Amino acid sequence: MTTVLALYRSTDIAEHREALCEWIKVNGIDPKVVSDRWISVEEQGGRRVIRYRALKHTPDGRRLVDPDDPDQAWAEERTAPLLTGLPEGPSRCVMSQSAGGGG
């Protein structure tokens, strides 16, 4: 079972990009690959992770287009261990419900 502890939406990411990029880096994620749609912090089986959408790129660094939606960049969901606390600054939507499935 997965519990969403915090959700940063696209508006949160836009307003607090610098703070979130620093937080992402400290947690071992390259901010250049993180989509600006959403980032969540979740608890999965007793461990906390950051879930995000990673943009897919060509070998020369250009973003790929989603084959199912040509108006969007192609991205895949990824998780990384939460190594620090939640970021300073951005307010967040804290979720109390649990989500089934896993990651």
NORDA-V965510 format. One record per residue. N is the residue number from 1. RES is the residue in one small letter. OMEGA is omega in degrees with one decimal (none if undefined). BURIAL is b if it has 24 or more other C-alpha atoms within 12 Angstrom, else e. D_CENTER is the distance of its C-alpha to the mean C-alpha in Angstrom with 2 decimals. Layout:
N&RES&OMEGA&BURIAL&D_CENTER  N&RES&OMEGA&BURIAL&D_CENTER
This chain:
1&m&179.9&e&18.65  2&t&175.6&b&15.13  3&t&177.3&b&14.90  4&v&-178.6&b&12.03  5&l&179.9&b&12.71  6&a&179.1&b&10.62  7&l&176.8&b&8.74  8&y&-178.3&b&7.98  9&r&-177.4&b&9.34  10&s&179.2&e&10.30  11&t&176.3&e&13.35  12&d&-178.7&b&11.86  13&i&179.4&b&9.83  14&a&-177.2&e&13.19  15&e&-173.0&e&15.31  16&h&-174.5&e&13.73  17&r&-175.4&b&12.36  18&e&-179.5&e&14.52  19&a&179.7&e&13.74  20&l&177.4&b&9.94  21&c&178.3&b&10.65  22&e&179.7&e&13.17  23&w&178.1&b&11.17  24&i&-179.5&b&8.58  25&k&-179.3&e&11.93  26&v&179.0&e&13.64  27&n&172.3&b&11.30  28&g&-179.7&e&12.23  29&i&176.5&b&9.45  30&d&-177.7&e&10.96  31&p&-179.0&b&9.57  32&k&-178.5&e&11.77  33&v&-175.0&b&9.89  34&v&176.0&b&6.44  35&s&179.6&b&7.19  36&d&179.8&b&8.02  37&r&179.4&b&8.08  38&w&172.1&b&5.55  39&i&176.9&b&2.94  40&s&171.7&b&5.45  41&v&-173.8&b&7.89  42&e&171.9&b&10.41  43&e&-178.3&b&13.83  44&q&176.3&b&15.04  45&g&177.3&e&18.68  46&g&176.5&e&19.06  47&r&-179.1&e&16.16  48&r&-178.0&b&12.97  49&v&171.2&b&9.67  50&i&176.4&b&6.01  51&r&-178.4&b&4.55  52&y&175.3&b&2.43  53&r&179.8&b&5.53  54&a&178.0&b&7.75  55&l&177.8&b&10.77  56&k&-176.9&b&14.06  57&h&172.0&e&16.93  58&t&178.0&e&20.66  59&p&179.4&e&22.38  60&d&171.3&e&23.40  61&g&178.5&e&19.92  62&r&178.6&e&20.04  63&r&176.4&e&17.27  64&l&177.6&e&18.30  65&v&178.4&e&19.00  66&d&-178.4&e&17.90  67&p&179.5&e&21.24  68&d&-180.0&e&20.86  69&d&-174.6&e&20.05  70&p&177.1&e&21.61  71&d&-176.0&e&20.36  72&q&171.4&e&16.69  73&a&-179.6&b&15.04  74&w&-178.9&b&14.54  75&a&176.2&b&11.13  76&e&178.4&e&10.47  77&e&176.5&e&8.10  78&r&171.5&b&7.72  79&t&175.2&b&7.74  80&a&179.2&b&9.05  81&p&173.9&b&11.52  82&l&-175.8&b&11.19  83&l&-177.4&e&14.10  84&t&173.5&e&14.60  85&g&177.0&e&14.73  86&l&-176.2&b&12.48  87&p&175.1&b&12.55  88&e&173.4&e&15.91  89&g&-172.8&e&16.58  90&p&169.8&b&14.08  91&s&-178.1&e&15.22  92&r&173.3&b&12.95  93&c&-180.0&e&13.79  94&v&-176.4&e&14.69  95&m&177.1&e&15.21  96&s&-178.5&e&18.30  97&q&178.9&e&18.38  98&s&178.2&e&17.60  99&a&176.3&e&16.26  100&g&178.9&e&18.34  101&g&-176.9&e&17.44  102&g&-174.7&e&15.30  103&g&none&e&13.10
